[in-house]
């Protein structure tokens, strides 16, 4: 029981290390939770800083889920309990203790932990995610399809799939719940697509506001000058009358 609790705590703490938030702070970018889609994940980092930075976040989030489950294996966790370790890593990513319990949506960390539970299922889930996002360019759709299929792929492919099924199903349910707004936008066809070519989507969306403020500041002195002109004319008129 002690080793199980240790495994859960380690997995949660590792999951709480948000690669997106840390990278944004390191390269002095806005907090991804307050910019773009408001999600601390790879897709939002692509909008914020481009493909290279998004790849760093994607790999980092995936690896921490993988490492969390591998540590659970080292601590001799198996079957259902190892599945709970994988779930703890995803919970840590979504509710990180280091960042006021406001993190990402858990997809990359979930796939990484699934990869450690069953390499075959993890690779298939990652391939499904990549195909869907590159074909349809909806990060949320790719995430939902890959993660929802994972527990059933566990049953069909993995040797211990029936032991992993419930924890992975709970993981999938949590991730789907975090994507509930995305599901609504997908149904309404208002979900933004991932733009692989334009990496400055967020920056360009912020710049117009800055320009408007600058224009307003420039216009204000002109308005003050225009209000002062009548007074100068009146003074000239008064001086003419005195003459």
Helices and strands as residue ranges (DSSP letters): H 2-15, H 19-26, H 42-49, H 51-74, H 79-94, G 97-99, H 107-117, H 119-136, H 139-157, H 161-178, H 180-188, H 201-242
